[in-house]
Amino acid sequence: ATTATTTEASMDRIPPPPKFENASNAAEQWRTFKQAFTLYLKATDAAGASSERQVALLLTVGGPSLLDIYNTLDFGECTEARPHPEFDFDHVVKLLDAHFLPKQNEVYSRYIFRTRVQLPDERFDTFLTDLKLKTRDCNFGPEKEKMIRDQIVCGVNDEKARADILKLDEPSLGKVVKVCLAHESTKLQLKVFKEGRPATEEVHAVKDRRRRLPPVDRAKDKKTSSNQAVQHCKYCGSDHARARNACPAWNKTCNKCKKQNHFAVVCKNSKTVASLEPEDDTDEILMVQSGKPSPLFATLNLNQEGIRFQVDSGAAVNVITKRNVSPDQIMPTSTTLRMWNGTKVVPYGKARLNVTTANGHKHIVDFVVVRDDLRPLIGRKTAEQMGLITVNYSLVASISAAGAQGALEQIMERHSDVFGQSLGSLPGLVHLVTKPAASPKAVTGCRVPVSVKPQLEKTIRNLEQRGIIKSVTEPTPWVSRMVVATKKNGDMRICIDPQALNEVLERERHPLPILDDILPEVAKAKVFSKLDLRDGYWQCILDEESSVLTTFQTPMGRYRWLRLPFGLAVSSEIFQKRLQSALDGLSGVLCVADDILVYGIGETDAEARSDHDKKLENLLQRCQKIGVRLNRDKTELHRTSTTFLGHLLTKDGLRVDPEKVRAIQEMPPPTDVQGVQRFCGMVNYLARFLPKLSQVTEPLRKLVINSEPWAWSDEQDNAFQETKNLVARAPVLAYYNPQKPLMVQCDASERGLGAALLQDGQPLSFASRALTPTEVRYAQIEKEMLAIVFSLNKFHQYTFGRLTTVITDHKPLQAIMKKQLDQVPRRLQGMILQTQRYNIDIQYRPGKELLLADTMSRAFLQDGGCEQQLEDINMINHLPVRKETAEQIRKATLKDDNLQKLVMVILAGWPQDRNNIPPEIRMYFPFRDELVVEDGIVYKGQRLVVPKALRREMKEKLHSSHMGVESTLRRARDSIFWPSMNAEIKDHISACEICQKHTPAQQRETLKPHPEPNFPWERVGCDILEHKGKHLLVTVDYYSNFREVDQLNSLTSAHVIRRLKAHFARHGIPRVLVTDNGPQFACEAFHKFSVEWNFEHTTSSPAYPRSNGMAESAVKTVKMLLKKADDSNSDPQMAFLDYRNTPLQHMKASPAQLLMGRRTRTSLPTTTKLLQPRVVNASKRLQEKKRRTIFTTTDKPKTFIR
């Protein structure tokens, strides 16, 4: 009783932990709650209570969410040891662990760990703590600290800290952490020195309006005189006695209206934008206030929950309370919020969330997360973007909640068919014209992984039902490859890879509108709208002949496109021509790339809007009439400004689009001499357009002189800003001319992308952005390809529908772009697919000539996010390797010091000079562009780089069948790699005792061969061998060298015929069968068999068994494999499998490929690509030459066959 009383008393004093919340990160929530509850039991002395009481406490403290899950658990049957399993505390906790903490996928956990980098505003200790937490499910073992150290080096966002770490002789985790903390502390101190105070953002924080009044002593209140009562004063805003001399505002002047006897905080003129001035007038805050507040609210859907937000046009940021956000969605922030009354609020962090408005439109919104007693807010900028409010900037303070959204909804409803989901169509049929001498090409079969086949079939059936593609059964001369792009939500996009077809298609060369003819009229416009076609290409219908040209191969058979597909080099020109033709004659309507621009002109805003609405109505009626469908989600109506071919069209006139030069104007200043050299090199590239350049940049050039110490002062900063301003305006910045060639410079640095659009060497636009944490880990060739995709998308209005020359300093990209898509690494496939809608010519220039793009990529914008998320590829998923083997390679790679150095160099980027890398890994330098790292494993292309500890095992696996040197090397080159691999394999085979014991005798002189077969299994030879008292029938195909081996229970002709029938049933009946003159073959039964099965039986010359040389050679090889298998105690069938799967000398194809069109899977790790069917399409002359080589080294008869 005393213990129970003590426990209850402890529980009264000690508050329980927060209730369990079954959020999206339920596993982490359960871990935290379980730990807190265990501490709670110990703190309240309840750890020794009965099991039933502990379960009751667990469910009571855990709350409704945990109780719901408890009621779904399967507690098992009652036993003597556990009569009530539902009240067994340990048993219940184990079941909850199993529910919330399923077995972790180690590969996935390590991938999450590898992709974790320090966020821009994240403190280092937060980054370090999260890294340590993420290692819990990675099973790094004793290498845990090294892995955390390596990830800090790769992921820390302080370049100077990384440089200091790389200088350390023995960089332990403790030393690395110490360096990073020291750098962070120094940066914060310098920031305080520079700024004088921490930066804050302004927000109008709205508290809950429900008043909580204290109890009133009415008896005491009655005794108080009414004229002495303390009341709220409307003149000063405070509470005081009702007397003039008690009011601090009496005889004071208002800072707002300059009238007397009141303060600005209660000024009635504050209905417009008012200025509140706290004691420090440098912290002026703007807010919207009204004498009678009537706040505007909007209910928005967030995390599948409707939340009521106040729309506050005075708030600089968006605010959300902590209870509305999952803990895993909160990121660190250094922002401090200042409320309207001057008080400061330190938020919990920031969060980027998906928000859906009432009309179904989705937005990605940045929020600041605050405590729960504050009210969620939507700031002015976001409210405008969502269409919740419209700001009339000419009146500054005119705010209307009706806005453009209502007008948009009315138009959508009036023209619901035009904005419907059905497939539209532009007038007329599209005819593809091919060059006169075009030679049709057809690809072979198509195979896809079993896991994606159901979704692929569903996508194809959907396209067929919508009338976009059609099944093909008749022969077609043109057949292209199918390429499948998987989106993040699981949906698929099917494209074709018509590389051969694109080479013979004739371009239409449709002229683009001339800017000078359009701008004089558009410059007068005051109201603008932009509309986009839904599935634009698919609104162009192909004629029958053109449709047949687009036939493509799928696992379900052949299909052809009925609508214009992605991938054709002429698609963009055809689409733009059809769209302009369909809208021809409409006043105030222009086609901009694949968008439609509508503008209204008038002396006043009302006249311009009326003119715009008439033109918009005419456009929608035209679309309704011809059947064109528009995209509702991408429609922008009644805008006062819009971008058009690099210009900003506003109601006040024509301006240069600030986005064109934002990458220049917001470029951060250099931090070292190299940064100054790059910047000066860029502006020198534009020197012929820059007057007085040397005079302006003189303070910058002083820093480059070796004798001058580094000192960035106001003089250098002013020169830097002035130079950027010169670059960002005419005469440096040119106007776009569609008649001149277009060129794009693009480049990728370690952490950024840069691009510049030029005509005649003069820039039109600049762009840059930072790489995402995942993209930072890309190989350099992938980063360079990503830069091309980024530049084409960024300059889409210019590059779409016309030939664009793309300049890169990465020469391998030229070869990659010419390869068939199925031969390109998976991640590059997705990027190349994005470039298919553009007509581009990739050219190589040395990096020193790409000064604009190189500077942009190193001084990039932090907020220029990627327009489109790319598919993230894990190479191990495309290798048929067992999990145990992959884990073995991964662990060995972690313990291999040289490979770990290689990993560091690959992730950090290769230097230009091979002497700047450790000597131990310099042998990898020649093929540095092919090396990538995925989940701790290094790849050279699609080949695994084998750690040193596993190389002996790999050599033994390669030589397990004791084949010759060349055969073994051909197997190795298919799937694995390490430096000096060829030499090591040769040494291993030369030291093999079994191979030395059975070394063949010197070959005899080459004799006259049999006639060469023209196709597989046309000419077949067979012979009988004896091994250890057993007889085996060996059958060999003269074309492919494929060998079948069968054991014979007897040597009678009937038994031999039975085995041959099985071979023929499997591979087909040959035209010619060559045997010796043994009694099994030279008999009436065998002759009858040849007549019935319709093949020619040819025997070798008597006394010359070598005249059946192919069969004799096959017997010799089989005997050798059998003897070596016996001596090594290995499986002879595995030896036969390896032989059939080993590429033949000079053929680059194995017997299995030549006979069946595919390799068969062996115990050696092999890429999925090598296992896919592929017909060897060599020229006839080359095939004859290669087959002659095979015959001259195997089949050596002395006389002709009878």
VENWODA-V336593 format. One record per run of one state. SS is the DSSP state (a for helix, b for strand, c for the rest). FROM is the first residue (numbers start at 1). TO is the last residue. If there is no record, write none. Layout:
SS	FROM	TO
SS	FROM	TO
This chain:
c	1	1
a	2	13
c	14	25
a	26	43
c	44	50
a	51	62
c	63	63
a	64	70
c	71	84
a	85	87
c	88	88
a	89	100
c	101	105
a	106	114
c	115	123
a	124	137
c	138	140
a	141	155
c	156	158
a	159	166
c	167	172
a	173	195
c	196	200
b	201	202
c	203	206
b	207	207
c	208	217
a	218	223
c	224	225
a	226	228
c	229	229
b	230	232
c	233	238
b	239	241
c	242	243
a	244	246
c	247	252
b	253	253
c	254	259
b	260	260
c	261	263
a	264	266
c	267	267
a	268	271
c	272	272
b	273	276
c	277	280
a	281	283
c	284	284
b	285	288
c	289	295
b	296	302
c	303	304
b	305	311
c	312	317
b	318	321
a	322	324
c	325	326
a	327	329
c	330	330
b	331	331
c	332	335
b	336	338
c	339	343
b	344	346
c	347	348
b	349	356
c	357	361
b	362	370
c	371	373
b	374	374
c	375	376
b	377	378
c	379	379
a	380	386
c	387	389
b	390	392
c	393	397
b	398	400
c	401	402
a	403	414
c	415	428
b	429	430
c	431	433
b	434	434
c	435	441
b	442	442
c	443	449
a	450	465
c	466	468
b	469	472
c	473	478
b	479	486
c	487	491
b	492	497
c	498	498
a	499	504
b	505	505
c	506	514
a	515	522
c	523	524
b	525	533
c	534	536
a	537	539
c	540	540
b	541	542
c	543	543
a	544	549
c	550	551
b	552	554
c	555	556
b	557	561
c	562	562
b	563	563
c	564	570
a	571	582
c	583	588
b	589	592
c	593	594
b	595	601
c	602	604
a	605	626
c	627	629
b	630	630
c	631	631
a	632	634
c	635	635
b	636	639
c	640	640
b	641	644
c	645	646
b	647	650
c	651	652
b	653	656
c	657	657
a	658	665
c	666	672
a	673	685
c	686	686
a	687	689
c	690	692
a	693	696
c	697	697
a	698	702
c	703	713
a	714	727
c	728	741
b	742	748
c	749	751
b	752	759
c	760	761
b	762	770
c	771	772
a	773	776
c	777	779
a	780	794
c	795	795
a	796	799
c	800	802
b	803	808
c	809	811
a	812	818
c	819	820
a	821	823
c	824	825
a	826	834
c	835	838
b	839	844
c	845	846
a	847	849
c	850	850
a	851	858
c	859	874
a	875	878
b	879	879
c	880	882
a	883	895
c	896	896
a	897	908
c	909	913
a	914	916
c	917	918
a	919	930
b	931	934
c	935	936
b	937	940
c	941	942
b	943	945
c	946	947
a	948	958
c	959	964
a	965	975
b	976	977
c	978	980
a	981	990
c	991	992
a	993	997
c	998	1007
b	1008	1008
c	1009	1018
b	1019	1027
c	1028	1029
b	1030	1037
c	1038	1042
b	1043	1048
c	1049	1052
a	1053	1067
c	1068	1071
b	1072	1075
c	1076	1083
a	1084	1092
c	1093	1095
b	1096	1099
c	1100	1104
a	1105	1128
c	1129	1131
a	1132	1140
c	1141	1142
b	1143	1143
c	1144	1149
b	1150	1150
a	1151	1156
c	1157	1166
b	1167	1167
a	1168	1171
c	1172	1179
a	1180	1192
c	1193	1196
b	1197	1197
c	1198	1202
